[in-house]
Amino acid sequence: MDLNLAFNEEVDAAYDRLKAKHLRWIIFKSNDTQDEVLVESSGERESTFDEFKDAMPKDKPRWAIFEIQITRADGSTGNKILMYHYSPDAYSGPLKFFFATAKAKVESHFVGVNKSC
């Protein structure tokens, strides 16, 4: 299934800010007609994972990107950009299927994303 899904210019601008180390995370949603991806919220570089979780809607599916810091076996550190596909168990509306179907298209838009969760 090939979705005709556009990415709002704010999406690319926010992702560029994340890669430039100005943002820690971004939460994305679709518009009402499910043909465009929009930024719902973002967290500045000092934001924590708890703040990210708190910003995630509890009752609707979303896509999100979070940059984590990792420590390798040799003790060196680095960062990884993770893509999240969030779909609450309690939600059973029409967006659940759309978000699952569009997951691959959304992931492929963001160059440098390492893992899907």
N, CA, C and O atoms as a GROMACS GRO file, in nm:
protein
  468
    1MET      N    1   0.084  -0.118   0.000
    1MET     CA    2   0.000   0.000   0.000
    1MET      C    3   0.089   0.124   0.000
    1MET      O    4   0.169   0.142   0.092
    2ASP      N    5   0.076   0.210  -0.100
    2ASP     CA    6   0.155   0.331  -0.110
    2ASP      C    7   0.069   0.449  -0.066
    2ASP      O    8  -0.024   0.488  -0.136
    3LEU      N    9   0.102   0.504   0.049
    3LEU     CA   10   0.026   0.616   0.103
    3LEU      C   11   0.072   0.747   0.042
    3LEU      O   12   0.192   0.767   0.022
    4ASN      N   13  -0.020   0.834   0.012
    4ASN     CA   14   0.012   0.969  -0.031
    4ASN      C   15   0.018   1.054   0.095
    4ASN      O   16  -0.080   1.116   0.135
    5LEU      N   17   0.135   1.057   0.157
    5LEU     CA   18   0.153   1.121   0.286
    5LEU      C   19   0.259   1.229   0.273
    5LEU      O   20   0.375   1.199   0.243
    6ALA      N   21   0.220   1.354   0.296
    6ALA     CA   22   0.313   1.467   0.288
    6ALA      C   23   0.369   1.497   0.427
    6ALA      O   24   0.311   1.459   0.529
    7PHE      N   25   0.481   1.566   0.428
    7PHE     CA   26   0.545   1.606   0.553
    7PHE      C   27   0.549   1.758   0.558
    7PHE      O   28   0.614   1.822   0.476
    8ASN      N   29   0.480   1.814   0.654
    8ASN     CA   30   0.476   1.957   0.674
    8ASN      C   31   0.619   2.010   0.688
    8ASN      O   32   0.704   1.941   0.743
    9GLU      N   33   0.646   2.131   0.637
    9GLU     CA   34   0.783   2.186   0.642
    9GLU      C   35   0.835   2.198   0.785
    9GLU      O   36   0.956   2.194   0.807
   10GLU      N   37   0.746   2.212   0.881
   10GLU     CA   38   0.786   2.218   1.021
   10GLU      C   39   0.846   2.085   1.068
   10GLU      O   40   0.930   2.084   1.158
   11VAL      N   41   0.804   1.974   1.007
   11VAL     CA   42   0.857   1.842   1.041
   11VAL      C   43   1.006   1.837   1.010
   11VAL      O   44   1.086   1.797   1.095
   12ASP      N   45   1.044   1.877   0.889
   12ASP     CA   46   1.184   1.874   0.850
   12ASP      C   47   1.267   1.974   0.930
   12ASP      O   48   1.380   1.945   0.967
   13ALA      N   49   1.211   2.090   0.957
   13ALA     CA   50   1.282   2.191   1.037
   13ALA      C   51   1.308   2.139   1.178
   13ALA      O   52   1.416   2.159   1.232
   14ALA      N   53   1.209   2.074   1.239
   14ALA     CA   54   1.226   2.019   1.374
   14ALA      C   55   1.330   1.907   1.372
   14ALA      O   56   1.413   1.900   1.463
   15TYR      N   57   1.326   1.821   1.272
   15TYR     CA   58   1.424   1.712   1.265
   15TYR      C   59   1.566   1.768   1.246
   15TYR      O   60   1.661   1.716   1.305
   16ASP      N   61   1.580   1.871   1.165
   16ASP     CA   62   1.711   1.936   1.149
   16ASP      C   63   1.759   1.993   1.282
   16ASP      O   64   1.878   1.986   1.313
   17ARG      N   65   1.669   2.051   1.360
   17ARG     CA   66   1.705   2.105   1.492
   17ARG      C   67   1.748   1.993   1.586
   17ARG      O   68   1.839   2.012   1.666
   18LEU      N   69   1.684   1.876   1.578
   18LEU     CA   70   1.723   1.763   1.661
   18LEU      C   71   1.862   1.716   1.622
   18LEU      O   72   1.947   1.693   1.709
   19LYS      N   73   1.887   1.700   1.493
   19LYS     CA   74   2.019   1.655   1.447
   19LYS      C   75   2.129   1.756   1.480
   19LYS      O   76   2.245   1.719   1.497
   20ALA      N   77   2.093   1.884   1.490
   20ALA     CA   78   2.189   1.990   1.524
   20ALA      C   79   2.205   2.005   1.675
   20ALA      O   80   2.270   2.098   1.722
   21LYS      N   81   2.144   1.914   1.751
   21LYS     CA   82   2.156   1.909   1.898
   21LYS      C   83   2.083   2.025   1.968
   21LYS      O   84   2.126   2.068   2.076
   22HIS      N   85   1.974   2.074   1.908
   22HIS     CA   86   1.892   2.177   1.973
   22HIS      C   87   1.767   2.119   2.037
   22HIS      O   88   1.711   2.177   2.130
   23LEU      N   89   1.722   2.003   1.988
   23LEU     CA   90   1.606   1.935   2.045
   23LEU      C   91   1.646   1.796   2.092
   23LEU      O   92   1.742   1.737   2.040
   24ARG      N   93   1.574   1.744   2.190
   24ARG     CA   94   1.595   1.606   2.238
   24ARG      C   95   1.493   1.512   2.176
   24ARG      O   96   1.524   1.397   2.146
   25TRP      N   97   1.368   1.560   2.157
   25TRP     CA   98   1.263   1.473   2.105
   25TRP      C   99   1.160   1.553   2.027
   25TRP      O  100   1.147   1.674   2.041
   26ILE      N  101   1.085   1.479   1.942
   26ILE     CA  102   0.976   1.536   1.863
   26ILE      C  103   0.862   1.434   1.860
   26ILE      O  104   0.885   1.315   1.842
   27ILE      N  105   0.740   1.482   1.879
   27ILE     CA  106   0.621   1.397   1.867
   27ILE      C  107   0.544   1.444   1.744
   27ILE      O  108   0.519   1.563   1.726
   28PHE      N  109   0.506   1.348   1.660
   28PHE     CA  110   0.435   1.377   1.535
   28PHE      C  111   0.294   1.320   1.538
   28PHE      O  112   0.268   1.219   1.603
   29LYS      N  113   0.204   1.388   1.469
   29LYS     CA  114   0.068   1.341   1.451
   29LYS      C  115   0.032   1.359   1.304
   29LYS      O  116   0.108   1.416   1.227
   30SER      N  117  -0.086   1.310   1.266
   30SER     CA  118  -0.135   1.334   1.131
   30SER      C  119  -0.242   1.443   1.138
   30SER      O  120  -0.301   1.468   1.243
   31ASN      N  121  -0.265   1.506   1.023
   31ASN     CA  122  -0.375   1.601   1.018
   31ASN      C  123  -0.508   1.524   1.015
   31ASN      O  124  -0.508   1.401   1.013
   32ASP      N  125  -0.618   1.595   1.015
   32ASP     CA  126  -0.750   1.532   1.024
   32ASP      C  127  -0.784   1.442   0.905
   32ASP      O  128  -0.863   1.348   0.919
   33THR      N  129  -0.725   1.468   0.790
   33THR     CA  130  -0.754   1.388   0.671
   33THR      C  131  -0.649   1.279   0.646
   33THR      O  132  -0.652   1.211   0.543
   34GLN      N  133  -0.556   1.262   0.738
   34GLN     CA  134  -0.450   1.161   0.732
   34GLN      C  135  -0.369   1.165   0.602
   34GLN      O  136  -0.335   1.061   0.546
   35ASP      N  137  -0.339   1.286   0.555
   35ASP     CA  138  -0.255   1.296   0.436
   35ASP      C  139  -0.131   1.383   0.460
   35ASP      O  140  -0.056   1.411   0.366
   36GLU      N  141  -0.111   1.427   0.585
   36GLU     CA  142   0.006   1.509   0.616
   36GLU      C  143   0.053   1.482   0.759
   36GLU      O  144  -0.028   1.467   0.851
   37VAL      N  145   0.185   1.475   0.776
   37VAL     CA  146   0.246   1.458   0.908
   37VAL      C  147   0.279   1.597   0.962
   37VAL      O  148   0.335   1.680   0.892
   38LEU      N  149   0.244   1.619   1.089
   38LEU     CA  150   0.265   1.748   1.155
   38LEU      C  151   0.342   1.727   1.285
   38LEU      O  152   0.339   1.619   1.343
   39VAL      N  153   0.411   1.831   1.329
   39VAL     CA  154   0.476   1.829   1.460
   39VAL      C  155   0.370   1.862   1.564
   39VAL      O  156   0.301   1.964   1.553
   40GLU      N  157   0.356   1.776   1.664
   40GLU     CA  158   0.264   1.805   1.774
   40GLU      C  159   0.336   1.878   1.887
   40GLU      O  160   0.285   1.975   1.942
   41SER      N  161   0.455   1.829   1.923
   41SER     CA  162   0.533   1.894   2.029
   41SER      C  163   0.678   1.851   2.017
   41SER      O  164   0.711   1.756   1.947
   42SER      N  165   0.764   1.924   2.087
   42SER     CA  166   0.906   1.890   2.088
   42SER      C  167   0.965   1.932   2.221
   42SER      O  168   0.908   2.013   2.294
   43GLY      N  169   1.080   1.875   2.250
   43GLY     CA  170   1.148   1.905   2.376
   43GLY      C  171   1.286   1.960   2.352
   43GLY      O  172   1.362   1.905   2.271
   44GLU      N  173   1.320   2.067   2.420
   44GLU     CA  174   1.453   2.126   2.408
   44GLU      C  175   1.559   2.025   2.451
   44GLU      O  176   1.526   1.921   2.509
   45ARG      N  177   1.681   2.054   2.423
   45ARG     CA  178   1.792   1.961   2.444
   45ARG      C  179   1.802   1.914   2.589
   45ARG      O  180   1.843   1.800   2.614
   46GLU      N  181   1.766   1.998   2.684
   46GLU     CA  182   1.776   1.963   2.826
   46GLU      C  183   1.660   1.874   2.872
   46GLU      O  184   1.660   1.826   2.985
   47SER      N  185   1.562   1.851   2.786
   47SER     CA  186   1.445   1.771   2.822
   47SER      C  187   1.485   1.628   2.859
   47SER      O  188   1.583   1.575   2.808
   48THR      N  189   1.407   1.569   2.946
   48THR     CA  190   1.432   1.433   2.991
   48THR      C  191   1.336   1.335   2.923
   48THR      O  192   1.240   1.375   2.858
   49PHE      N  193   1.365   1.207   2.938
   49PHE     CA  194   1.277   1.105   2.885
   49PHE      C  195   1.140   1.109   2.955
   49PHE      O  196   1.037   1.084   2.892
   50ASP      N  197   1.140   1.141   3.084
   50ASP     CA  198   1.012   1.154   3.156
   50ASP      C  199   0.927   1.267   3.098
   50ASP      O  200   0.805   1.253   3.088
   51GLU      N  201   0.989   1.377   3.062
   51GLU     CA  202   0.914   1.486   3.000
   51GLU      C  203   0.859   1.444   2.864
   51GLU      O  204   0.748   1.481   2.826
   52PHE      N  205   0.937   1.367   2.791
   52PHE     CA  206   0.892   1.311   2.664
   52PHE      C  207   0.769   1.223   2.685
   52PHE      O  208   0.669   1.238   2.615
   53LYS      N  209   0.777   1.131   2.781
   53LYS     CA  210   0.664   1.043   2.810
   53LYS      C  211   0.540   1.122   2.852
   53LYS      O  212   0.429   1.089   2.811
   54ASP      N  213   0.559   1.225   2.933
   54ASP     CA  214   0.447   1.307   2.979
   54ASP      C  215   0.381   1.383   2.864
   54ASP      O  216   0.261   1.409   2.868
   55ALA      N  217   0.459   1.419   2.762
   55ALA     CA  218   0.405   1.493   2.648
   55ALA      C  219   0.329   1.404   2.550
   55ALA      O  220   0.251   1.452   2.469
   56MET      N  221   0.352   1.274   2.558
   56MET     CA  222   0.286   1.179   2.467
   56MET      C  223   0.139   1.166   2.506
   56MET      O  224   0.108   1.137   2.622
   57PRO      N  225   0.047   1.186   2.411
   57PRO     CA  226  -0.095   1.170   2.444
   57PRO      C  227  -0.123   1.029   2.493
   57PRO      O  228  -0.069   0.932   2.440
   58LYS      N  229  -0.207   1.018   2.591
   58LYS     CA  230  -0.236   0.886   2.650
   58LYS      C  231  -0.345   0.811   2.575
   58LYS      O  232  -0.366   0.692   2.598
   59ASP      N  233  -0.415   0.881   2.484
   59ASP     CA  234  -0.533   0.820   2.422
   59ASP      C  235  -0.533   0.819   2.270
   59ASP      O  236  -0.636   0.789   2.208
   60LYS      N  237  -0.418   0.852   2.206
   60LYS     CA  238  -0.413   0.855   2.060
   60LYS      C  239  -0.278   0.806   2.011
   60LYS      O  240  -0.177   0.826   2.079
   61PRO      N  241  -0.273   0.742   1.895
   61PRO     CA  242  -0.146   0.698   1.839
   61PRO      C  243  -0.062   0.818   1.793
   61PRO      O  244  -0.114   0.923   1.758
   62ARG      N  245   0.068   0.797   1.795
   62ARG     CA  246   0.162   0.900   1.751
   62ARG      C  247   0.290   0.833   1.701
   62ARG      O  248   0.317   0.717   1.732
   63TRP      N  249   0.368   0.909   1.624
   63TRP     CA  250   0.505   0.872   1.592
   63TRP      C  251   0.591   0.969   1.671
   63TRP      O  252   0.550   1.082   1.698
   64ALA      N  253   0.710   0.927   1.707
   64ALA     CA  254   0.799   1.015   1.782
   64ALA      C  255   0.944   0.978   1.756
   64ALA      O  256   0.976   0.866   1.718
   65ILE      N  257   1.030   1.076   1.776
   65ILE     CA  258   1.174   1.058   1.767
   65ILE      C  259   1.235   1.107   1.897
   65ILE      O  260   1.199   1.213   1.948
   66PHE      N  261   1.327   1.028   1.950
   66PHE     CA  262   1.398   1.065   2.073
   66PHE      C  263   1.544   1.032   2.054
   66PHE      O  264   1.578   0.923   2.008
   67GLU      N  265   1.631   1.124   2.090
   67GLU     CA  266   1.775   1.098   2.082
   67GLU      C  267   1.826   1.061   2.220
   67GLU      O  268   1.815   1.138   2.315
   68ILE      N  269   1.883   0.941   2.229
   68ILE     CA  270   1.937   0.894   2.357
   68ILE      C  271   2.089   0.896   2.353
   68ILE      O  272   2.150   0.889   2.247
   69GLN      N  273   2.147   0.905   2.471
   69GLN     CA  274   2.292   0.891   2.483
   69GLN      C  275   2.320   0.749   2.527
   69GLN      O  276   2.256   0.697   2.619
   70ILE      N  277   2.416   0.685   2.461
   70ILE     CA  278   2.451   0.547   2.493
   70ILE      C  279   2.596   0.542   2.540
   70ILE      O  280   2.678   0.627   2.506
   71THR      N  281   2.626   0.440   2.619
   71THR     CA  282   2.763   0.412   2.661
   71THR      C  283   2.800   0.277   2.604
   71THR      O  284   2.735   0.176   2.631
   72ARG      N  285   2.907   0.276   2.524
   72ARG     CA  286   2.952   0.153   2.459
   72ARG      C  287   3.034   0.069   2.557
   72ARG      O  288   3.074   0.117   2.663
   73ALA      N  289   3.060  -0.055   2.519
   73ALA     CA  290   3.135  -0.149   2.604
   73ALA      C  291   3.274  -0.094   2.638
   73ALA      O  292   3.328  -0.124   2.745
   74ASP      N  293   3.333  -0.016   2.548
   74ASP     CA  294   3.466   0.040   2.574
   74ASP      C  295   3.463   0.166   2.660
   74ASP      O  296   3.568   0.225   2.687
   75GLY      N  297   3.343   0.206   2.704
   75GLY     CA  298   3.328   0.324   2.789
   75GLY      C  299   3.303   0.454   2.713
   75GLY      O  300   3.268   0.555   2.774
   76SER      N  301   3.319   0.452   2.582
   76SER     CA  302   3.292   0.574   2.505
   76SER      C  303   3.141   0.596   2.496
   76SER      O  304   3.062   0.503   2.515
   77THR      N  305   3.102   0.718   2.468
   77THR     CA  306   2.960   0.751   2.458
   77THR      C  307   2.926   0.796   2.317
   77THR      O  308   3.013   0.835   2.240
   78GLY      N  309   2.801   0.789   2.287
   78GLY     CA  310   2.750   0.834   2.158
   78GLY      C  311   2.601   0.855   2.168
   78GLY      O  312   2.541   0.831   2.272
   79ASN      N  313   2.542   0.900   2.061
   79ASN     CA  314   2.398   0.925   2.057
   79ASN      C  315   2.334   0.840   1.949
   79ASN      O  316   2.395   0.814   1.846
   80LYS      N  317   2.212   0.799   1.973
   80LYS     CA  318   2.131   0.725   1.876
   80LYS      C  319   1.995   0.792   1.867
   80LYS      O  320   1.937   0.830   1.969
   81ILE      N  321   1.945   0.805   1.747
   81ILE     CA  322   1.812   0.862   1.725
   81ILE      C  323   1.716   0.745   1.706
   81ILE      O  324   1.731   0.666   1.613
   82LEU      N  325   1.617   0.736   1.794
   82LEU     CA  326   1.519   0.628   1.790
   82LEU      C  327   1.385   0.679   1.740
   82LEU      O  328   1.342   0.789   1.775
   83MET      N  329   1.320   0.597   1.659
   83MET     CA  330   1.186   0.627   1.610
   83MET      C  331   1.087   0.541   1.686
   83MET      O  332   1.104   0.419   1.695
   84TYR      N  333   0.986   0.604   1.742
   84TYR     CA  334   0.882   0.532   1.817
   84TYR      C  335   0.752   0.532   1.739
   84TYR      O  336   0.712   0.633   1.680
   85HIS      N  337   0.687   0.419   1.741
   85HIS     CA  338   0.550   0.408   1.690
   85HIS      C  339   0.465   0.379   1.814
   85HIS      O  340   0.469   0.268   1.868
   86TYR      N  341   0.388   0.478   1.857
   86TYR     CA  342   0.313   0.467   1.981
   86TYR      C  343   0.165   0.448   1.951
   86TYR      O  344   0.104   0.529   1.881
   87SER      N  345   0.108   0.342   2.004
   87SER     CA  346  -0.034   0.315   1.987
   87SER      C  347  -0.087   0.257   2.118
   87SER      O  348  -0.063   0.139   2.148
   88PRO      N  349  -0.158   0.337   2.196
   88PRO     CA  350  -0.206   0.290   2.327
   88PRO      C  351  -0.298   0.169   2.312
   88PRO      O  352  -0.380   0.162   2.220
   89ASP      N  353  -0.284   0.075   2.403
   89ASP     CA  354  -0.368  -0.046   2.400
   89ASP      C  355  -0.516  -0.011   2.410
   89ASP      O  356  -0.600  -0.078   2.350
   90ALA      N  357  -0.548   0.093   2.486
   90ALA     CA  358  -0.688   0.129   2.509
   90ALA      C  359  -0.752   0.196   2.387
   90ALA      O  360  -0.874   0.206   2.380
   91TYR      N  361  -0.671   0.243   2.291
   91TYR     CA  362  -0.727   0.311   2.174
   91TYR      C  363  -0.765   0.209   2.067
   91TYR      O  364  -0.684   0.124   2.030
   92SER      N  365  -0.887   0.217   2.017
   92SER     CA  366  -0.930   0.124   1.912
   92SER      C  367  -0.996   0.196   1.795
   92SER      O  368  -1.068   0.135   1.717
   93GLY      N  369  -0.970   0.326   1.783
   93GLY     CA  370  -1.031   0.405   1.677
   93GLY      C  371  -0.963   0.384   1.542
   93GLY      O  372  -0.872   0.302   1.530
   94PRO      N  373  -1.008   0.457   1.441
   94PRO     CA  374  -0.959   0.438   1.304
   94PRO      C  375  -0.812   0.478   1.286
   94PRO      O  376  -0.749   0.433   1.191
   95LEU      N  377  -0.758   0.561   1.373
   95LEU     CA  378  -0.619   0.602   1.356
   95LEU      C  379  -0.519   0.489   1.384
   95LEU      O  380  -0.406   0.493   1.336
   96LYS      N  381  -0.559   0.390   1.460
   96LYS     CA  382  -0.468   0.280   1.496
   96LYS      C  383  -0.415   0.211   1.369
   96LYS      O  384  -0.295   0.190   1.356
   97PHE      N  385  -0.504   0.177   1.278
   97PHE     CA  386  -0.462   0.112   1.154
   97PHE      C  387  -0.381   0.207   1.068
   97PHE      O  388  -0.280   0.166   1.010
   98PHE      N  389  -0.423   0.332   1.057
   98PHE     CA  390  -0.351   0.430   0.976
   98PHE      C  391  -0.208   0.448   1.025
   98PHE      O  392  -0.114   0.444   0.946
   99PHE      N  393  -0.190   0.467   1.155
   99PHE     CA  394  -0.056   0.488   1.210
   99PHE      C  395   0.032   0.365   1.187
   99PHE      O  396   0.151   0.380   1.158
  100ALA      N  397  -0.022   0.247   1.200
  100ALA     CA  398   0.055   0.125   1.175
  100ALA      C  399   0.092   0.112   1.027
  100ALA      O  400   0.204   0.074   0.994
  101THR      N  401  -0.001   0.143   0.940
  101THR     CA  402   0.022   0.134   0.796
  101THR      C  403   0.124   0.237   0.749
  101THR      O  404   0.206   0.207   0.662
  102ALA      N  405   0.121   0.356   0.805
  102ALA     CA  406   0.209   0.464   0.762
  102ALA      C  407   0.346   0.460   0.828
  102ALA      O  408   0.433   0.540   0.794
  103LYS      N  409   0.367   0.370   0.921
  103LYS     CA  410   0.491   0.363   0.998
  103LYS      C  411   0.615   0.360   0.908
  103LYS      O  412   0.708   0.438   0.929
  104ALA      N  413   0.619   0.271   0.811
  104ALA     CA  414   0.736   0.257   0.724
  104ALA      C  415   0.763   0.384   0.645
  104ALA      O  416   0.879   0.423   0.627
  105LYS      N  417   0.659   0.447   0.597
  105LYS     CA  418   0.676   0.571   0.520
  105LYS      C  419   0.733   0.682   0.609
  105LYS      O  420   0.820   0.757   0.566
  106VAL      N  421   0.684   0.691   0.731
  106VAL     CA  422   0.732   0.793   0.823
  106VAL      C  423   0.879   0.765   0.859
  106VAL      O  424   0.961   0.856   0.857
  107GLU      N  425   0.911   0.640   0.891
  107GLU     CA  426   1.049   0.604   0.923
  107GLU      C  427   1.144   0.638   0.809
  107GLU      O  428   1.252   0.692   0.833
  108SER      N  429   1.106   0.607   0.687
  108SER     CA  430   1.195   0.629   0.573
  108SER      C  431   1.217   0.777   0.544
  108SER      O  432   1.314   0.812   0.476
  109HIS      N  433   1.132   0.863   0.594
  109HIS     CA  434   1.148   1.007   0.572
  109HIS      C  435   1.265   1.063   0.653
  109HIS      O  436   1.327   1.162   0.612
  110PHE      N  437   1.296   1.001   0.765
  110PHE     CA  438   1.397   1.055   0.857
  110PHE      C  439   1.529   0.980   0.841
  110PHE      O  440   1.547   0.871   0.897
  111VAL      N  441   1.621   1.038   0.767
  111VAL     CA  442   1.752   0.979   0.747
  111VAL      C  443   1.830   0.988   0.878
  111VAL      O  444   1.837   1.094   0.940
  112GLY      N  445   1.887   0.876   0.920
  112GLY     CA  446   1.966   0.874   1.042
  112GLY      C  447   1.895   0.810   1.161
  112GLY      O  448   1.955   0.797   1.268
  113VAL      N  449   1.769   0.771   1.144
  113VAL     CA  450   1.699   0.703   1.251
  113VAL      C  451   1.753   0.561   1.261
  113VAL      O  452   1.762   0.491   1.161
  114ASN      N  453   1.788   0.519   1.381
  114ASN     CA  454   1.856   0.392   1.400
  114ASN      C  455   1.766   0.273   1.429
  114ASN      O  456   1.794   0.162   1.383
  115LYS      N  457   1.658   0.293   1.502
  115LYS     CA  458   1.579   0.179   1.544
  115LYS      C  459   1.435   0.223   1.561
  115LYS      O  460   1.406   0.336   1.600
  116SER      N  461   1.346   0.133   1.531
  116SER     CA  462   1.206   0.157   1.551
  116SER      C  463   1.159   0.082   1.675
  116SER      O  464   1.188  -0.036   1.691
  117CYS      N  465   1.086   0.150   1.761
  117CYS     CA  466   1.036   0.090   1.886
  117CYS      C  467   0.886   0.085   1.883
  117CYS      O  468   0.824   0.038   1.978
   0.00000   0.00000   0.00000
